[in-house]
């Protein structure tokens, strides 16, 4: 595999092209696996410290046994590439305040554990090696280890007045600087949970990122619409078209951090259909894995990602660099469509019975050719227009045997830009 140069990886338009990325939530919480004192704690294994109100002194002791003997950054990134992902976002600091890199601002970091290595450094180097854009997640308002950060009202009295601006200037900005000056080009700073953070500080943070790395994107969760793209609520997909850059962060099961009891993995079919639907609407799917306390990726998520990756190797053309499809007035009975320039991709989720026909109505643009994407086999198609009803019909006759029961992709070359006749 030939690695891309940094200039190519960090093309200013990389986010427009990279429709599928990997999210990694990993930290001290992975050692607990969502369980505290023998009981499963609800609402996200990565939130276990807050949701179980674990004293900071007790939680910090997890550092003593964080050995992560199975963590392999090279293997994770190599697999992400093979699975069809084009960028990677890693939790450099989550809400618990623990840094997964060598921070000189706080000794509450991974280099002071038995593991002792800088995970951000290892992942950044692996992403450069395999041609993925490396991005970092940073929780800018919540910090359960700091009396002036937001969120910990069991160690630090809620009656005590916080000096959040001191926290912002003494910890947030210095740590953001560490991430943006110590690890090469960063594709985006993925901020999270701004809650009631003052707008002027959110703006200052956004501008500070641009000052340090002008090409680094800032996620929408920096707050107040100041980001470079909209971050959709977790696991959600818009029903209506949204014609600005956007991304949907999505879990493989029901939690972001590792849970020893949650094995409800989404199927490959669910992930593939979600990816296509998001790309059809012009969005990006950021799909999460949560390594366990040893650093290993759970087998359940890896198995699904292998299946999705096999589909992407054959059909990635219908995902990468695609743009939002113009608004369409009808539900497609067969599945979804994606678009790249004047090439239309019909994603057949529901394979039709005899006569194996799918139809798109009110598409006036002329079609040049139709074929199966994976094999290049030409397919018969019919275009018609009925003047009395002012209706267009575009029909494609599929093979009798379904090539892919989850998503058969049909490639359609158009004579002009895709447009649909509005419903009148």
N, C-alpha and C positions, 0 to 999 in steps of 0.2 A: 504494500500500500504506500503510495507516494503522498507524503504530508504536504499540505498547502503552506505557503509562506504566510507570515503574519499579515502582510498587506492584503492578501486575498481573503484571508479569514475575516479580517476586520474591515472589509469593504463597507463604506458608509451605508450601503443599502442591504446589509446582510440580514437584517431583521425582516425585511420585505420578502426575502427568499426562503428564510428558515422557518417553516411552518410547524416544526415538531421539535420539541426540546425535552431534556431531562431535568427534573427537579430532584435534589437530594436533601432530605432532612436527616441530619445525623448529629448527635450530641450526647451529653451525659445521660439524658433521658432514655436513650436506647438501652442502657443497662437495666432499667426497670421494666421495660417491655409493657408499659401500661398498667402495671400491677403494684399496689402499695399495701403493705401489711396483709398480704394474701387476698386482697380484693381488687377487682378490675376497676379502674377509675375512668369515668366516662369523659367524652368530649375531647378526644385527641391525646394520644400517648405523649406527644411532645409538650403538652400543657400540664403534665402530671404534677409538677411542683406547685403550680398555682391551684389546680383543681383539688388536689389532696391537701393543700396548705402545709406542705412539707417545710419545716424550718430550714433556713438557708444553711446553717451550720451542718445539719444532717445531710442536706442535698450536696453540699460541697465535698463531703467525704466520698462521693462517687468517684472523684478524681483519683483516689488512691487505688482503685481497681480498674481504671480505664486503660487496658492493655491493647485492645483492638488487634489481636494477633492475626485476624483474617482479613484485615483491610488491605486492599490492593488497588490503588488509584489507577494504575495502568490497565488493569483488567476491567474495571468499571467503565472507563472512558472508551477502551477498545470495543467493549460490548455495546455501549451507547451508539458508537459509530456504526457498528454492524447492524444494530436494531433500527437504523434509519434516522437517528436524531442528529441535529445539526448544531445545537447549542446546549450548554449545561449551566444550571444555576445551583450554587451550593450555599448552604446556611453557614456563613462565616461567624455570625453571632445571632442566636435566636433569642426569644424573650427571657430565657433564664439568665442571660448575661454572660454565659460562658463562651469564650472565643475558641474556635476550631483552627486557630492559626497562632503564630508567635507574635502576640501583641506586647509591645513595650509599654503600652498605656496601662494594662492591667495584668497582674500575675495570675488572674483567674482564666488561664488558657491552657490549651492542650499540651504545650511543651513542658508543663509541670505535672504531667501524669506519667505512669509507667510507659505509655506509648511514646511520648516525648517528641513526636515529629509534627511538622507543619502540614496539615491536610490541604489547606488552600494552595500552598506551594506545590505539593505533589499533583493535585488535580489540575492546576494551571499548566504545569509542564506536560502532563499527559494530554490535555486538550490541544496544546500546540503541536504535539507529536502526531496526533491523529486527525487534526484539522477541524476540531470543534471550537466554537466561540465560547470562551470561559466567562462566566458571570457570577457575581457574588450577591447573596442575600444578607441584609443587615437590618435588624429590628431597631428602629431609631427612637421609639418612644418608650416601649416596654423594656424594663430591665429589672428583674426580680432580685438581682444581687446588689443593687445600688439604692441607697436611701432616697436619692433624688430622681431615680428613674420611676416610671409608672408601673403599677400593678401589684406590688407586694405590700399588703396591708396587714399581714400577720407577723412579720418580723419588724416592720417599721410602722409605728402607730399612724393610723389614718388621720389623727388629730395633729400630727406633726406637719408643719408647713414645708412643702418640698421646694427646693430651688432647682426647677427643671432647667432653667437657662444655664446654670452652673454645670449640670450634667451634660447638657448639649455641647457646651464649649470645652469642658475638660475631658469628655470621653467620646461622644458621638463624632464630632468633627476630627479629632486626632485619630480615631480608629478608622474612619472613612479614608483619611489621608494615608494611613498605613496600607489599606487594601488597594488604593489607587496609585500608589507609588512603589510598592514592593513586589508586584507580581506581573509586571508587563501590562499589555493592553487588556482592559476589562470591557466586555461587551455591554454589560448593563449593571447598574446598581439596583437590586431588587429590594426596595424598602417595603415595610409592612406595618400595619396597624397604627396609622398616625393619630387616630382617635381625636382628642381635643388639642393636639399640638398647635401652637399659634401659627397662623399662616405665614407671618414674616420669617419664622424659623424654618418652615418648610421651603420657602423660597430661597432662603440663604443656603440651605442644604443642597437644593437643586443646583444653584449657581456655583456652589463650591465643587460639586462633581464636575461640572462643565469646565471650571477653571483648571482642575487637575488633569482631566482627560476629556477634551472637547467632543470626541466621538462616542463617549460612553453614554448609552441610553439610561434614562431614569424611569423607573416603573411608575405607574399611575398611583401607587399607594404611598408615594411621597406626600400626597394630599392635595386637596383643593384644585384638582385638574391641572396641576403643574407638571405632570410627567409627560414623557414622550409618547406614551400609549396608554390606553385604558386597561386596567386590570379588572376583569370581570369577577364577581364574587365566586368563591371557591366552588368548583365542580358544576358551575352553571354554564348554560349555553343560551345565548339570546334567541328568542323566537323571531324577532324582526331583524332585518338587516341593520348593521351598524357600520357606516362607511368611513370610520376612522380606524387607525391601528389599534388592535386589541388582542388580549391574550386570556386564556382560561387555564388557571392552575387546577390540576385534577389529581385525585388520589387513586391508587391502584386498588385499595380496599376502603376502609372507612376512617382512616387516620393517616397523618403525615409521618409522624415518628413511628418507630418499630413497636408493634404490639404482639406479644406472644400468644394472644388469644383471638385476634381478629384475622381469620383466614378467608374472608369473603372477597376473594379477588375478582375483579371485573374480568369478564371473558375477553378473549382476543377479538371476538365479533363486536362486543360493546365498544372496545377501544377504537377499532378500525372505523366503525360507523360514526363514532363521536368525532374522530379526527377528520373524516371527510366532511361531516356537517359543519364543523368549525371552519375548515378551509373554504368551503362553499360560501360562507358568510364573511370571508376575509380575515379570519382570526388565526391564532396560533395556539396549539395545544402544548402545555407544559406539564408533562406527566411525571409524577413523583415516585421515587423509591425511598424506602426507609431502611437502611442497613441496620442489622441488629447490634447488640453490644460488643460483639467481636469484630464488627466491620463487614460481615458477610451480607450479601444481598439475599433476602428471603427467596427460597426456591419457587414459591408460588408466584411471585411477581416476575421472576426471571423466565419461567415457563411461558407466561402470557406474552412477555416482550419478545421472546424468541419467535412465537407465532406471528406477531405483528411485524417483526423485522423481516421474516421470510416474505410476507406480502409486500412490504415496502421495497425490498430488493427487486421485485418484479414490476411493481406499480408506482414507484416513487415519483415518476414523471408526472403523475396526475395529482401530486401533492406539492412538491417543491416549486417555489416561485409562482404559484398560482395566485390569482387575485379574486376579489369578491365578485360573485356572479350578480348581474343586474337583477333588480327585484322582479319576481315572477309571481303571477296571480294565482297559480294553481298548486296543489299538492302533487308531487310526483309519486305515482303509485309504485314505481319500480325501485326508487331509492333517492339518490342525490346526484348533483352535477358539480364539477369543478371546472375551472377555466384558466387557460394560460394563453394570452394573446388571442389569436383566432383559432385556437384548438380547444375543443369542448370535450370533456370526459364525462361519460354517463356511467355512474356507479350503480350497478344492478344488485341491490340487496335482496329483492324479492323476485327470484327468477320465474318468469311466466310459463304457464303450461301452454300446450299447443294452441295457437300456431307460433308460440315463442316470440311474441311481438311486444316491444315497448314503444311508447309514444310520447312525444313532446308537442304540446299544442301552442299555437300563437307564437311560433318562432319564424318570422318572415325571411331571415337571412338564408341564402343559398348554401347548400352543403356540397363540398367537393368530393369527399371520400369518407368511408366508415370502415373501421377494422377493430379487431380485438387487440387490446394494447399489448398483452403478453406474447402473442404469437404473430401478430401482423396479418392474421387471416382476414381477407376482405369480407364485409357483410353487406347483404342486400338492404337497400333503404328506399323509401318512397317519400317524396314531398308533394303535397297537394294544397290547393287553396279553393275554398268554396265561397263564391262571390255572394250568394244570397244570405249566408250567415256571417260573412266576413271573418272566416276562421281558417287558420293554417294548421296543417298536420304534418308532422315529421315522424315517420315510422321506421323502426329498425327491426329486422328479422334476425334473431339470435340462433346459435346452433341448437340442435335438439338436446344435446347433452350439456349440462351446465358446467362451464370451465372452473368456476370457483363459487362454492355454495355460500360464502360469506360476502364476497364483493367481486363480481365480474366487471371489469372496466372496459368500456367501449370508447375508442378514440375517434373523434369526429373533427375533420378539417373543414373549416368554414371559408367561404369566399370573402367575407367581410367581418367586421366586429359583431359580436353577439348582441342581439337585442330581442326583446319580447314585446309583442303588441299588448298594451294594457287592457285590462278587462273594462269594457264599456257597457 
